[in-house]
Amino acid sequence: MSPTIHVQQLSKTYKVPEREGGFSAAVRGFFKRKYKEVKAVQQVDFKIEQGEIVGFLGPNGAGKTTTLKMLSGLLHPTDGKADVLGFTPWDLKPEYLRAITLVMGQRNRLSWDIPAADSFLLNQAIYRIPDDEYKATYKELDELLELEPLMKKPVRNLSLGERMKCEIAAGLLHRPKVLFLDEPTIGLDITGQARIREFLREYNKRTGATILLTSHYMADVTALCERIIIIHHGQLKYDGGINLLSKKIAPFKLIGVMLAESNSHDLSKYGELVQNEEDWDKQYIQVKAEDVTRITSRLLADLPIHDITIADPPIEDVIEQAFNS
Amino acid sequence: MQTLKLLSAFFKMNVQMSLAYRADTVVNILLNIMWLGWELLSLNIIFSNTETLGGWGLGELIALLGVFRLVNTLMIALIWPNTEKFNQSIRDGSMDYTILQPVNSMFLVTFSRITVWRFWDLILAVILIVVGINMADQVTSAPQVLTFILLAITGMIIIYSLWIVLIALTFWFVKFDNNVTILQALLDAGRYPATVYPVWLRIIVTFIIPIAVATTVPLQALRGELEAPQILTFILVSIVSFFLASRIWKAGLKQYSGASS
């Protein structure tokens, strides 16, 4: 059987207008535009079989969204081929569009001022879903996502997590065979993220749908996907099992320390000091995962600690370390 | 059939959206009642003082005004709100979802928003047309009335096509919020019979800018001033312009998918 998604040498180059800052440059730029070519995706190849959940991982600007948009049909590639369910996505055949869905965590498809239930009904009309089928699908989604209490409120009154549930449900009413999910958990709190993950796993088990999801959160991917594709600077860097990957990526943890007094203590003897611009009142050290407990207890014993956190390093850093060295 | 179902779904949704905010709804209803009163008053003033304009009789002028109002309703109830939504969707990226729906995107973009409050406008326009035809000096025969209706429809199609072209330009320019302002300016020129304008302007208005086509030409058909070849030409023009517009729309979509990120 041929794979559900088959991508060959897929490439996308954008032309981005570019100019220097300043007034005269703005005037010159009006008459004569300069363009810079940005290679967003370069010769990417992969195959995904029916029923797989594949995690698409990479830092911001790596080309994840661009690839997803090409596979859903929104973008024409500059070069290369893609085959999804036997269709070329960018032909935008209605039969193709009825078989897939694209959910983007940062965009809204639901109308802001009316309850989601009304937007759902519009989707039913657009996708020509027969009444009984619509009811069955809705019931199933409601079971998994607990939609019912959210359906009667205008979308603008929902919390981010609640809205995301409705957005995902709206994208699944037509029972797509292939799901493209772009950062479906972005901005959600830990429980919200866990709930969406739980749902996706269960949905995949029940329907056998193929899922390709991008995420910023390592946890999303480790929880859901057995297989991972890593893309960095538009190039495919890794395609394989998650277990192999964790061997390749040295498992590090980040310990954040806020001292009760001044920051005069030298933390570099406990581990490698790491810059973190977002959280300036803490100092961060990077240590091997197996040493976390030992070093944390030493820190607690040695220093006047006000607050301490242990976290995974940002995915950008992990990939940078694994593939740039 | 599917199209009708979708249209009714859009209409329902727009009614729901208009009713979402209570104060807003009340103000809208009041405003529209006032508006209607004002329009009827101004009609009364025009027709108590004017008998003919550019060689057209009172009945024909009333019918002309009706057709003009029909076009205007199209403008206010459909073109303005959908363009506004379209311009916004290009910038905030929700256009992506529109493109991925298994329905003609041109149809989705042009019919998904309907200003339901202007529905009475449609009724008023039809009343004006019917009254005008009945008052017209020349005895109008059934075929003349039929060609009038036919040409009013072709006129609408030409305006619709022009609109599509204007909004499709946004795909290339990203920001082109004046797209409808241009159309409105062109349309306002169609308020008076094309014959009141100097010849050169009439040529522009009739041929280069086909707005008068939507208002004056149907009326000429009503007066029996048009020959069969002319009528056929207008029908042909509307078909060609619609065809061209959908081609330009498709090219625009392709441009969008080539440029956006």
Interface residues (C-beta under 8 A of the other chain):
Chain A: Y14 K15 A40 T65 T66 K69 S72 G73 L74 L75 H76 W90 L92 P94 E95 L97 R98 I100 L102 M104 R107 N108 R109 S111 D113 I114 D118 S119 L121 L122 A125 I126 Y127 R128 P154
Chain B: Q2 K5 L6 A9 F10 K12 M13 Q16 M17 A20 Y21 D92 G93 S94 D96 Y97 I99 L100 Q101 P102 V103 L108 K254 S257 G258 A259 S260 S261
